[in-house]
């Protein structure tokens, strides 16, 4: 549930960002922030802090220059902080990764007053997708573990294909 203090935290960060940048509020951006925050806040947790209950999905699409990055960061970071979780942002290109690290996240910290630490993980073939996740999970029972580094173990993916976990 998106409680009042969490809503206020998100709204204050958004207002501070807009004020510090000399920008005006955008209806579409506010709707994205609200939808993402509501979706994430609706995820229930058990007593150990693990996800429980049904699935929660939100798909948001908007044109270039709408402020999608700001919207998902302003929505997800406060919810994650309240729940003591981490946020992982995956981008389609290295250029977008670099924009997040060099521009968007520093602006969020300095101009929205959001206190967070962040880092970048990138590299050829070091991506996470549903296909790779399924391959790892299929092999998990056979191995009894998931390797953290590519030199730890090679997984048998197909009948004749061998691939390293990356």
Order of alpha helices (4+ residues) and beta strands (2+ residues): alpha-alpha-beta-beta-alpha-alpha-alpha-alpha-beta-beta
